[in-house]
């Protein structure tokens, strides 16, 4: 039986879930958009550096979004992970 494993780079460091719509912060860290919006609603700071951060500072991480989508398409078991 093949071991089911999700690559670390696909995991959001706040929710520990697979990202579906990753965004990248000014310091280069990626998080899922929904998770970051919820974090910024509570605290307008970067979760890693605690520096000021706004929604407008976030940029889509298109390459990571593609990687997440491909992984989920190829590994149906991971959808509910």
PyMOL Python script that loads the backbone (N, CA, C, O; Angstrom):
from pymol import cmd

cmd.read_pdbstr("""\
ATOM      1  N   UNK A   1       0.837  -1.179   0.000  1.00  0.00           N
ATOM      2  CA  UNK A   1       0.000   0.000   0.000  1.00  0.00           C
ATOM      3  C   UNK A   1       0.885   1.247   0.000  1.00  0.00           C
ATOM      4  O   UNK A   1       1.852   1.333   0.758  1.00  0.00           O
ATOM      5  N   UNK A   2       0.550   2.196  -0.844  1.00  0.00           N
ATOM      6  CA  UNK A   2       1.328   3.425  -0.948  1.00  0.00           C
ATOM      7  C   UNK A   2       1.004   4.368   0.211  1.00  0.00           C
ATOM      8  O   UNK A   2      -0.156   4.523   0.594  1.00  0.00           O
ATOM      9  N   UNK A   3       2.030   4.984   0.755  1.00  0.00           N
ATOM     10  CA  UNK A   3       1.851   5.916   1.861  1.00  0.00           C
ATOM     11  C   UNK A   3       1.232   7.205   1.352  1.00  0.00           C
ATOM     12  O   UNK A   3       1.674   7.759   0.346  1.00  0.00           O
ATOM     13  N   UNK A   4       0.225   7.673   2.037  1.00  0.00           N
ATOM     14  CA  UNK A   4      -0.448   8.919   1.672  1.00  0.00           C
ATOM     15  C   UNK A   4       0.220  10.066   2.415  1.00  0.00           C
ATOM     16  O   UNK A   4       0.199  10.134   3.643  1.00  0.00           O
ATOM     17  N   UNK A   5       0.810  10.959   1.639  1.00  0.00           N
ATOM     18  CA  UNK A   5       1.540  12.066   2.241  1.00  0.00           C
ATOM     19  C   UNK A   5       1.322  13.324   1.420  1.00  0.00           C
ATOM     20  O   UNK A   5       1.356  13.289   0.190  1.00  0.00           O
ATOM     21  N   UNK A   6       1.100  14.432   2.109  1.00  0.00           N
ATOM     22  CA  UNK A   6       0.928  15.723   1.465  1.00  0.00           C
ATOM     23  C   UNK A   6       2.241  16.488   1.610  1.00  0.00           C
ATOM     24  O   UNK A   6       2.755  16.618   2.721  1.00  0.00           O
ATOM     25  N   UNK A   7       2.794  16.999   0.504  1.00  0.00           N
ATOM     26  CA  UNK A   7       4.034  17.773   0.601  1.00  0.00           C
ATOM     27  C   UNK A   7       3.855  19.011   1.498  1.00  0.00           C
ATOM     28  O   UNK A   7       2.824  19.682   1.444  1.00  0.00           O
ATOM     29  N   UNK A   8       4.851  19.294   2.303  1.00  0.00           N
ATOM     30  CA  UNK A   8       4.791  20.417   3.244  1.00  0.00           C
ATOM     31  C   UNK A   8       4.499  21.749   2.555  1.00  0.00           C
ATOM     32  O   UNK A   8       3.810  22.599   3.119  1.00  0.00           O
ATOM     33  N   UNK A   9       5.014  21.936   1.349  1.00  0.00           N
ATOM     34  CA  UNK A   9       4.842  23.223   0.685  1.00  0.00           C
ATOM     35  C   UNK A   9       3.401  23.493   0.253  1.00  0.00           C
ATOM     36  O   UNK A   9       3.079  24.610  -0.151  1.00  0.00           O
ATOM     37  N   UNK A  10       2.537  22.492   0.332  1.00  0.00           N
ATOM     38  CA  UNK A  10       1.121  22.678  -0.010  1.00  0.00           C
ATOM     39  C   UNK A  10       0.267  22.990   1.213  1.00  0.00           C
ATOM     40  O   UNK A  10      -0.926  23.265   1.088  1.00  0.00           O
ATOM     41  N   UNK A  11       0.874  22.948   2.391  1.00  0.00           N
ATOM     42  CA  UNK A  11       0.149  23.102   3.647  1.00  0.00           C
ATOM     43  C   UNK A  11       0.221  24.542   4.151  1.00  0.00           C
ATOM     44  O   UNK A  11       1.290  25.152   4.182  1.00  0.00           O
ATOM     45  N   UNK A  12      -0.944  25.073   4.546  1.00  0.00           N
ATOM     46  CA  UNK A  12      -1.018  26.404   5.144  1.00  0.00           C
ATOM     47  C   UNK A  12      -0.469  26.330   6.571  1.00  0.00           C
ATOM     48  O   UNK A  12      -0.858  25.452   7.341  1.00  0.00           O
ATOM     49  N   UNK A  13       0.425  27.244   6.920  1.00  0.00           N
ATOM     50  CA  UNK A  13       1.073  27.202   8.236  1.00  0.00           C
ATOM     51  C   UNK A  13       0.216  27.737   9.375  1.00  0.00           C
ATOM     52  O   UNK A  13       0.641  27.717  10.530  1.00  0.00           O
ATOM     53  N   UNK A  14      -0.976  28.210   9.065  1.00  0.00           N
ATOM     54  CA  UNK A  14      -1.892  28.653  10.120  1.00  0.00           C
ATOM     55  C   UNK A  14      -2.946  27.575  10.370  1.00  0.00           C
ATOM     56  O   UNK A  14      -3.147  27.156  11.510  1.00  0.00           O
ATOM     57  N   UNK A  15      -3.614  27.130   9.313  1.00  0.00           N
ATOM     58  CA  UNK A  15      -4.699  26.154   9.465  1.00  0.00           C
ATOM     59  C   UNK A  15      -4.218  24.707   9.369  1.00  0.00           C
ATOM     60  O   UNK A  15      -4.926  23.790   9.787  1.00  0.00           O
ATOM     61  N   UNK A  16      -3.030  24.501   8.827  1.00  0.00           N
ATOM     62  CA  UNK A  16      -2.457  23.168   8.593  1.00  0.00           C
ATOM     63  C   UNK A  16      -3.311  22.335   7.629  1.00  0.00           C
ATOM     64  O   UNK A  16      -3.313  21.105   7.689  1.00  0.00           O
ATOM     65  N   UNK A  17      -4.029  23.023   6.749  1.00  0.00           N
ATOM     66  CA  UNK A  17      -4.818  22.371   5.706  1.00  0.00           C
ATOM     67  C   UNK A  17      -4.142  22.621   4.364  1.00  0.00           C
ATOM     68  O   UNK A  17      -3.300  23.510   4.235  1.00  0.00           O
ATOM     69  N   UNK A  18      -4.521  21.830   3.374  1.00  0.00           N
ATOM     70  CA  UNK A  18      -3.998  22.047   2.025  1.00  0.00           C
ATOM     71  C   UNK A  18      -4.559  23.366   1.495  1.00  0.00           C
ATOM     72  O   UNK A  18      -5.757  23.626   1.608  1.00  0.00           O
ATOM     73  N   UNK A  19      -3.701  24.183   0.926  1.00  0.00           N
ATOM     74  CA  UNK A  19      -4.138  25.466   0.388  1.00  0.00           C
ATOM     75  C   UNK A  19      -4.900  25.264  -0.920  1.00  0.00           C
ATOM     76  O   UNK A  19      -4.569  24.385  -1.716  1.00  0.00           O
ATOM     77  N   UNK A  20      -5.920  26.087  -1.127  1.00  0.00           N
ATOM     78  CA  UNK A  20      -6.704  26.056  -2.363  1.00  0.00           C
ATOM     79  C   UNK A  20      -6.510  27.336  -3.168  1.00  0.00           C
ATOM     80  O   UNK A  20      -6.549  27.315  -4.398  1.00  0.00           O
ATOM     81  N   UNK A  21      -6.301  28.447  -2.472  1.00  0.00           N
ATOM     82  CA  UNK A  21      -6.124  29.748  -3.126  1.00  0.00           C
ATOM     83  C   UNK A  21      -4.997  30.492  -2.406  1.00  0.00           C
ATOM     84  O   UNK A  21      -5.254  31.445  -1.670  1.00  0.00           O
ATOM     85  N   UNK A  22      -3.743  30.057  -2.616  1.00  0.00           N
ATOM     86  CA  UNK A  22      -2.638  30.644  -1.864  1.00  0.00           C
ATOM     87  C   UNK A  22      -2.310  32.074  -2.278  1.00  0.00           C
ATOM     88  O   UNK A  22      -2.377  32.442  -3.451  1.00  0.00           O
ATOM     89  N   UNK A  23      -1.957  32.853  -1.280  1.00  0.00           N
ATOM     90  CA  UNK A  23      -1.455  34.210  -1.496  1.00  0.00           C
ATOM     91  C   UNK A  23      -0.093  34.299  -0.830  1.00  0.00           C
ATOM     92  O   UNK A  23       0.229  33.520   0.068  1.00  0.00           O
ATOM     93  N   UNK A  24       0.699  35.255  -1.283  1.00  0.00           N
ATOM     94  CA  UNK A  24       2.050  35.409  -0.759  1.00  0.00           C
ATOM     95  C   UNK A  24       2.169  36.765  -0.069  1.00  0.00           C
ATOM     96  O   UNK A  24       1.662  37.771  -0.564  1.00  0.00           O
ATOM     97  N   UNK A  25       2.843  36.780   1.078  1.00  0.00           N
ATOM     98  CA  UNK A  25       3.033  38.020   1.829  1.00  0.00           C
ATOM     99  C   UNK A  25       4.284  38.756   1.338  1.00  0.00           C
ATOM    100  O   UNK A  25       5.023  38.257   0.489  1.00  0.00           O
ATOM    101  N   UNK A  26       4.500  39.936   1.886  1.00  0.00           N
ATOM    102  CA  UNK A  26       5.672  40.735   1.502  1.00  0.00           C
ATOM    103  C   UNK A  26       6.982  40.027   1.822  1.00  0.00           C
ATOM    104  O   UNK A  26       7.991  40.259   1.156  1.00  0.00           O
ATOM    105  N   UNK A  27       6.974  39.160   2.840  1.00  0.00           N
ATOM    106  CA  UNK A  27       8.221  38.479   3.206  1.00  0.00           C
ATOM    107  C   UNK A  27       8.399  37.148   2.475  1.00  0.00           C
ATOM    108  O   UNK A  27       9.370  36.432   2.718  1.00  0.00           O
ATOM    109  N   UNK A  28       7.456  36.810   1.572  1.00  0.00           N
ATOM    110  CA  UNK A  28       7.617  35.620   0.747  1.00  0.00           C
ATOM    111  C   UNK A  28       6.961  34.358   1.268  1.00  0.00           C
ATOM    112  O   UNK A  28       7.116  33.297   0.665  1.00  0.00           O
ATOM    113  N   UNK A  29       6.236  34.442   2.365  1.00  0.00           N
ATOM    114  CA  UNK A  29       5.553  33.274   2.926  1.00  0.00           C
ATOM    115  C   UNK A  29       4.159  33.148   2.303  1.00  0.00           C
ATOM    116  O   UNK A  29       3.467  34.149   2.115  1.00  0.00           O
ATOM    117  N   UNK A  30       3.757  31.938   1.990  1.00  0.00           N
ATOM    118  CA  UNK A  30       2.435  31.706   1.395  1.00  0.00           C
ATOM    119  C   UNK A  30       1.467  31.139   2.416  1.00  0.00           C
ATOM    120  O   UNK A  30       1.834  30.332   3.270  1.00  0.00           O
ATOM    121  N   UNK A  31       0.214  31.584   2.309  1.00  0.00           N
ATOM    122  CA  UNK A  31      -0.893  31.128   3.142  1.00  0.00           C
ATOM    123  C   UNK A  31      -2.127  31.027   2.269  1.00  0.00           C
ATOM    124  O   UNK A  31      -2.178  31.634   1.199  1.00  0.00           O
ATOM    125  N   UNK A  32      -3.127  30.268   2.706  1.00  0.00           N
ATOM    126  CA  UNK A  32      -4.383  30.223   1.981  1.00  0.00           C
ATOM    127  C   UNK A  32      -5.105  31.569   2.165  1.00  0.00           C
ATOM    128  O   UNK A  32      -5.094  32.142   3.255  1.00  0.00           O
ATOM    129  N   UNK A  33      -5.719  32.054   1.104  1.00  0.00           N
ATOM    130  CA  UNK A  33      -6.368  33.367   1.122  1.00  0.00           C
ATOM    131  C   UNK A  33      -7.396  33.473   2.257  1.00  0.00           C
ATOM    132  O   UNK A  33      -7.385  34.445   3.013  1.00  0.00           O
ATOM    133  N   UNK A  34      -8.276  32.483   2.378  1.00  0.00           N
ATOM    134  CA  UNK A  34      -9.315  32.540   3.407  1.00  0.00           C
ATOM    135  C   UNK A  34      -8.704  32.590   4.814  1.00  0.00           C
ATOM    136  O   UNK A  34      -9.184  33.325   5.676  1.00  0.00           O
ATOM    137  N   UNK A  35      -7.662  31.817   5.035  1.00  0.00           N
ATOM    138  CA  UNK A  35      -6.984  31.811   6.331  1.00  0.00           C
ATOM    139  C   UNK A  35      -6.358  33.168   6.622  1.00  0.00           C
ATOM    140  O   UNK A  35      -6.459  33.676   7.739  1.00  0.00           O
ATOM    141  N   UNK A  36      -5.711  33.755   5.615  1.00  0.00           N
ATOM    142  CA  UNK A  36      -5.071  35.068   5.809  1.00  0.00           C
ATOM    143  C   UNK A  36      -6.100  36.163   6.049  1.00  0.00           C
ATOM    144  O   UNK A  36      -5.890  37.028   6.900  1.00  0.00           O
ATOM    145  N   UNK A  37      -7.202  36.143   5.318  1.00  0.00           N
ATOM    146  CA  UNK A  37      -8.235  37.158   5.529  1.00  0.00           C
ATOM    147  C   UNK A  37      -8.787  37.070   6.952  1.00  0.00           C
ATOM    148  O   UNK A  37      -9.029  38.095   7.589  1.00  0.00           O
ATOM    149  N   UNK A  38      -8.986  35.852   7.448  1.00  0.00           N
ATOM    150  CA  UNK A  38      -9.460  35.679   8.824  1.00  0.00           C
ATOM    151  C   UNK A  38      -8.404  36.171   9.811  1.00  0.00           C
ATOM    152  O   UNK A  38      -8.740  36.830  10.796  1.00  0.00           O
ATOM    153  N   UNK A  39      -7.153  35.863   9.563  1.00  0.00           N
ATOM    154  CA  UNK A  39      -6.076  36.339  10.440  1.00  0.00           C
ATOM    155  C   UNK A  39      -6.025  37.871  10.444  1.00  0.00           C
ATOM    156  O   UNK A  39      -5.914  38.487  11.504  1.00  0.00           O
ATOM    157  N   UNK A  40      -6.105  38.479   9.262  1.00  0.00           N
ATOM    158  CA  UNK A  40      -6.023  39.938   9.167  1.00  0.00           C
ATOM    159  C   UNK A  40      -7.248  40.618   9.772  1.00  0.00           C
ATOM    160  O   UNK A  40      -7.166  41.767  10.205  1.00  0.00           O
ATOM    161  N   UNK A  41      -8.370  39.927   9.804  1.00  0.00           N
ATOM    162  CA  UNK A  41      -9.558  40.482  10.463  1.00  0.00           C
ATOM    163  C   UNK A  41      -9.299  40.637  11.961  1.00  0.00           C
ATOM    164  O   UNK A  41      -9.775  41.586  12.584  1.00  0.00           O
ATOM    165  N   UNK A  42      -8.551  39.709  12.526  1.00  0.00           N
ATOM    166  CA  UNK A  42      -8.233  39.746  13.955  1.00  0.00           C
ATOM    167  C   UNK A  42      -7.012  40.606  14.266  1.00  0.00           C
ATOM    168  O   UNK A  42      -6.963  41.271  15.301  1.00  0.00           O
ATOM    169  N   UNK A  43      -6.030  40.592  13.374  1.00  0.00           N
ATOM    170  CA  UNK A  43      -4.771  41.299  13.621  1.00  0.00           C
ATOM    171  C   UNK A  43      -4.132  41.676  12.287  1.00  0.00           C
ATOM    172  O   UNK A  43      -3.791  40.799  11.494  1.00  0.00           O
ATOM    173  N   UNK A  44      -3.972  42.945  12.041  1.00  0.00           N
ATOM    174  CA  UNK A  44      -3.394  43.390  10.768  1.00  0.00           C
ATOM    175  C   UNK A  44      -1.872  43.322  10.804  1.00  0.00           C
ATOM    176  O   UNK A  44      -1.175  44.317  10.604  1.00  0.00           O
ATOM    177  N   UNK A  45      -1.382  42.107  11.066  1.00  0.00           N
ATOM    178  CA  UNK A  45       0.061  41.868  11.114  1.00  0.00           C
ATOM    179  C   UNK A  45       0.390  40.602  10.337  1.00  0.00           C
ATOM    180  O   UNK A  45      -0.453  39.724  10.155  1.00  0.00           O
ATOM    181  N   UNK A  46       1.623  40.534   9.891  1.00  0.00           N
ATOM    182  CA  UNK A  46       2.124  39.326   9.242  1.00  0.00           C
ATOM    183  C   UNK A  46       2.198  38.243  10.316  1.00  0.00           C
ATOM    184  O   UNK A  46       2.770  38.488  11.378  1.00  0.00           O
ATOM    185  N   UNK A  47       1.645  37.062  10.081  1.00  0.00           N
ATOM    186  CA  UNK A  47       1.662  36.024  11.116  1.00  0.00           C
ATOM    187  C   UNK A  47       3.059  35.539  11.500  1.00  0.00           C
ATOM    188  O   UNK A  47       3.252  35.017  12.598  1.00  0.00           O
ATOM    189  N   UNK A  48       4.021  35.703  10.617  1.00  0.00           N
ATOM    190  CA  UNK A  48       5.378  35.242  10.899  1.00  0.00           C
ATOM    191  C   UNK A  48       6.235  36.330  11.534  1.00  0.00           C
ATOM    192  O   UNK A  48       6.919  36.083  12.528  1.00  0.00           O
ATOM    193  N   UNK A  49       6.202  37.533  10.964  1.00  0.00           N
ATOM    194  CA  UNK A  49       7.094  38.604  11.429  1.00  0.00           C
ATOM    195  C   UNK A  49       6.431  39.592  12.378  1.00  0.00           C
ATOM    196  O   UNK A  49       7.118  40.344  13.069  1.00  0.00           O
ATOM    197  N   UNK A  50       5.108  39.597  12.417  1.00  0.00           N
ATOM    198  CA  UNK A  50       4.308  40.543  13.209  1.00  0.00           C
ATOM    199  C   UNK A  50       4.441  41.983  12.705  1.00  0.00           C
ATOM    200  O   UNK A  50       4.051  42.917  13.406  1.00  0.00           O
ATOM    201  N   UNK A  51       4.982  42.172  11.513  1.00  0.00           N
ATOM    202  CA  UNK A  51       5.030  43.495  10.910  1.00  0.00           C
ATOM    203  C   UNK A  51       3.646  43.839  10.373  1.00  0.00           C
ATOM    204  O   UNK A  51       2.861  42.937  10.082  1.00  0.00           O
ATOM    205  N   UNK A  52       3.329  45.137  10.236  1.00  0.00           N
ATOM    206  CA  UNK A  52       2.019  45.521   9.693  1.00  0.00           C
ATOM    207  C   UNK A  52       1.786  44.893   8.317  1.00  0.00           C
ATOM    208  O   UNK A  52       2.693  44.832   7.488  1.00  0.00           O
ATOM    209  N   UNK A  53       0.562  44.433   8.093  1.00  0.00           N
ATOM    210  CA  UNK A  53       0.203  43.794   6.835  1.00  0.00           C
ATOM    211  C   UNK A  53      -1.269  44.071   6.554  1.00  0.00           C
ATOM    212  O   UNK A  53      -2.111  43.987   7.449  1.00  0.00           O
ATOM    213  N   UNK A  54      -1.568  44.401   5.301  1.00  0.00           N
ATOM    214  CA  UNK A  54      -2.945  44.657   4.873  1.00  0.00           C
ATOM    215  C   UNK A  54      -3.308  43.684   3.761  1.00  0.00           C
ATOM    216  O   UNK A  54      -2.434  43.066   3.153  1.00  0.00           O
ATOM    217  N   UNK A  55      -4.591  43.553   3.504  1.00  0.00           N
ATOM    218  CA  UNK A  55      -5.047  42.695   2.399  1.00  0.00           C
ATOM    219  C   UNK A  55      -4.410  43.110   1.086  1.00  0.00           C
ATOM    220  O   UNK A  55      -4.066  42.266   0.259  1.00  0.00           O
ATOM    221  N   UNK A  56      -4.254  44.405   0.899  1.00  0.00           N
ATOM    222  CA  UNK A  56      -3.693  44.937  -0.340  1.00  0.00           C
ATOM    223  C   UNK A  56      -2.239  44.522  -0.547  1.00  0.00           C
ATOM    224  O   UNK A  56      -1.727  44.586  -1.665  1.00  0.00           O
ATOM    225  N   UNK A  57      -1.578  44.098   0.523  1.00  0.00           N
ATOM    226  CA  UNK A  57      -0.183  43.668   0.432  1.00  0.00           C
ATOM    227  C   UNK A  57      -0.046  42.229  -0.073  1.00  0.00           C
ATOM    228  O   UNK A  57       1.044  41.814  -0.468  1.00  0.00           O
ATOM    229  N   UNK A  58      -1.121  41.481  -0.064  1.00  0.00           N
ATOM    230  CA  UNK A  58      -1.088  40.075  -0.476  1.00  0.00           C
ATOM    231  C   UNK A  58      -1.162  39.970  -1.992  1.00  0.00           C
ATOM    232  O   UNK A  58      -1.853  40.749  -2.650  1.00  0.00           O
ATOM    233  N   UNK A  59      -0.444  39.001  -2.532  1.00  0.00           N
ATOM    234  CA  UNK A  59      -0.441  38.743  -3.981  1.00  0.00           C
ATOM    235  C   UNK A  59      -0.758  37.278  -4.214  1.00  0.00           C
ATOM    236  O   UNK A  59      -0.330  36.422  -3.439  1.00  0.00           O
ATOM    237  N   UNK A  60      -1.500  36.975  -5.270  1.00  0.00           N
ATOM    238  CA  UNK A  60      -1.779  35.568  -5.573  1.00  0.00           C
ATOM    239  C   UNK A  60      -0.480  34.807  -5.853  1.00  0.00           C
ATOM    240  O   UNK A  60       0.427  35.327  -6.502  1.00  0.00           O
ATOM    241  N   UNK A  61      -0.406  33.597  -5.366  1.00  0.00           N
ATOM    242  CA  UNK A  61       0.732  32.728  -5.666  1.00  0.00           C
ATOM    243  C   UNK A  61       0.238  31.714  -6.692  1.00  0.00           C
ATOM    244  O   UNK A  61      -0.173  30.608  -6.342  1.00  0.00           O
ATOM    245  N   UNK A  62       0.285  32.103  -7.952  1.00  0.00           N
ATOM    246  CA  UNK A  62      -0.310  31.305  -9.028  1.00  0.00           C
ATOM    247  C   UNK A  62       0.392  29.968  -9.240  1.00  0.00           C
ATOM    248  O   UNK A  62      -0.263  28.961  -9.506  1.00  0.00           O
ATOM    249  N   UNK A  63       1.702  29.950  -9.124  1.00  0.00           N
ATOM    250  CA  UNK A  63       2.439  28.695  -9.305  1.00  0.00           C
ATOM    251  C   UNK A  63       2.066  27.693  -8.212  1.00  0.00           C
ATOM    252  O   UNK A  63       1.877  26.509  -8.493  1.00  0.00           O
ATOM    253  N   UNK A  64       1.961  28.160  -6.982  1.00  0.00           N
ATOM    254  CA  UNK A  64       1.589  27.277  -5.879  1.00  0.00           C
ATOM    255  C   UNK A  64       0.127  26.836  -6.007  1.00  0.00           C
ATOM    256  O   UNK A  64      -0.211  25.696  -5.688  1.00  0.00           O
ATOM    257  N   UNK A  65      -0.723  27.730  -6.468  1.00  0.00           N
ATOM    258  CA  UNK A  65      -2.130  27.367  -6.681  1.00  0.00           C
ATOM    259  C   UNK A  65      -2.236  26.231  -7.699  1.00  0.00           C
ATOM    260  O   UNK A  65      -3.016  25.297  -7.516  1.00  0.00           O
ATOM    261  N   UNK A  66      -1.452  26.317  -8.765  1.00  0.00           N
ATOM    262  CA  UNK A  66      -1.438  25.264  -9.780  1.00  0.00           C
ATOM    263  C   UNK A  66      -0.940  23.947  -9.183  1.00  0.00           C
ATOM    264  O   UNK A  66      -1.505  22.886  -9.446  1.00  0.00           O
ATOM    265  N   UNK A  67       0.112  24.025  -8.387  1.00  0.00           N
ATOM    266  CA  UNK A  67       0.656  22.819  -7.753  1.00  0.00           C
ATOM    267  C   UNK A  67      -0.368  22.185  -6.812  1.00  0.00           C
ATOM    268  O   UNK A  67      -0.505  20.962  -6.779  1.00  0.00           O
ATOM    269  N   UNK A  68      -1.081  23.001  -6.057  1.00  0.00           N
ATOM    270  CA  UNK A  68      -2.113  22.486  -5.146  1.00  0.00           C
ATOM    271  C   UNK A  68      -3.231  21.824  -5.932  1.00  0.00           C
ATOM    272  O   UNK A  68      -3.688  20.739  -5.573  1.00  0.00           O
ATOM    273  N   UNK A  69      -3.671  22.472  -6.999  1.00  0.00           N
ATOM    274  CA  UNK A  69      -4.751  21.924  -7.828  1.00  0.00           C
ATOM    275  C   UNK A  69      -4.347  20.589  -8.443  1.00  0.00           C
ATOM    276  O   UNK A  69      -5.127  19.636  -8.432  1.00  0.00           O
ATOM    277  N   UNK A  70      -3.138  20.519  -8.977  1.00  0.00           N
ATOM    278  CA  UNK A  70      -2.656  19.272  -9.589  1.00  0.00           C
ATOM    279  C   UNK A  70      -2.563  18.152  -8.561  1.00  0.00           C
ATOM    280  O   UNK A  70      -2.943  17.014  -8.837  1.00  0.00           O
ATOM    281  N   UNK A  71      -2.057  18.478  -7.375  1.00  0.00           N
ATOM    282  CA  UNK A  71      -1.944  17.466  -6.337  1.00  0.00           C
ATOM    283  C   UNK A  71      -3.318  16.930  -5.956  1.00  0.00           C
ATOM    284  O   UNK A  71      -3.490  15.718  -5.822  1.00  0.00           O
ATOM    285  N   UNK A  72      -4.301  17.814  -5.780  1.00  0.00           N
ATOM    286  CA  UNK A  72      -5.639  17.382  -5.394  1.00  0.00           C
ATOM    287  C   UNK A  72      -6.316  16.575  -6.504  1.00  0.00           C
ATOM    288  O   UNK A  72      -7.060  15.634  -6.226  1.00  0.00           O
ATOM    289  N   UNK A  73      -6.058  16.944  -7.754  1.00  0.00           N
ATOM    290  CA  UNK A  73      -6.626  16.180  -8.872  1.00  0.00           C
ATOM    291  C   UNK A  73      -6.056  14.766  -8.925  1.00  0.00           C
ATOM    292  O   UNK A  73      -6.774  13.810  -9.216  1.00  0.00           O
ATOM    293  N   UNK A  74      -4.770  14.642  -8.642  1.00  0.00           N
ATOM    294  CA  UNK A  74      -4.096  13.346  -8.723  1.00  0.00           C
ATOM    295  C   UNK A  74      -4.266  12.505  -7.456  1.00  0.00           C
ATOM    296  O   UNK A  74      -4.019  11.299  -7.468  1.00  0.00           O
ATOM    297  N   UNK A  75      -4.682  13.139  -6.380  1.00  0.00           N
ATOM    298  CA  UNK A  75      -4.793  12.460  -5.081  1.00  0.00           C
ATOM    299  C   UNK A  75      -6.141  12.776  -4.452  1.00  0.00           C
ATOM    300  O   UNK A  75      -6.222  13.569  -3.514  1.00  0.00           O
ATOM    301  N   UNK A  76      -7.187  12.162  -4.960  1.00  0.00           N
ATOM    302  CA  UNK A  76      -8.537  12.440  -4.504  1.00  0.00           C
ATOM    303  C   UNK A  76      -8.718  12.274  -2.998  1.00  0.00           C
ATOM    304  O   UNK A  76      -9.543  12.963  -2.396  1.00  0.00           O
ATOM    305  N   UNK A  77      -7.962  11.373  -2.387  1.00  0.00           N
ATOM    306  CA  UNK A  77      -8.057  11.165  -0.948  1.00  0.00           C
ATOM    307  C   UNK A  77      -7.717  12.425  -0.156  1.00  0.00           C
ATOM    308  O   UNK A  77      -8.172  12.585   0.977  1.00  0.00           O
ATOM    309  N   UNK A  78      -6.918  13.321  -0.745  1.00  0.00           N
ATOM    310  CA  UNK A  78      -6.432  14.504  -0.026  1.00  0.00           C
ATOM    311  C   UNK A  78      -7.466  15.619   0.058  1.00  0.00           C
ATOM    312  O   UNK A  78      -7.288  16.568   0.822  1.00  0.00           O
ATOM    313  N   UNK A  79      -8.536  15.518  -0.710  1.00  0.00           N
ATOM    314  CA  UNK A  79      -9.545  16.585  -0.721  1.00  0.00           C
ATOM    315  C   UNK A  79     -10.111  16.807   0.675  1.00  0.00           C
ATOM    316  O   UNK A  79     -10.338  17.951   1.070  1.00  0.00           O
ATOM    317  N   UNK A  80     -10.340  15.747   1.422  1.00  0.00           N
ATOM    318  CA  UNK A  80     -10.899  15.851   2.772  1.00  0.00           C
ATOM    319  C   UNK A  80      -9.838  15.815   3.865  1.00  0.00           C
ATOM    320  O   UNK A  80     -10.172  15.696   5.044  1.00  0.00           O
ATOM    321  N   UNK A  81      -8.582  15.915   3.498  1.00  0.00           N
ATOM    322  CA  UNK A  81      -7.481  15.799   4.447  1.00  0.00           C
ATOM    323  C   UNK A  81      -7.450  16.944   5.422  1.00  0.00           C
ATOM    324  O   UNK A  81      -6.578  16.994   6.290  1.00  0.00           O
TER     325      UNK A  81
END
""", "prot")
cmd.dss("prot")
cmd.show_as("cartoon", "prot")
cmd.util.cbc("prot")
cmd.orient("prot")
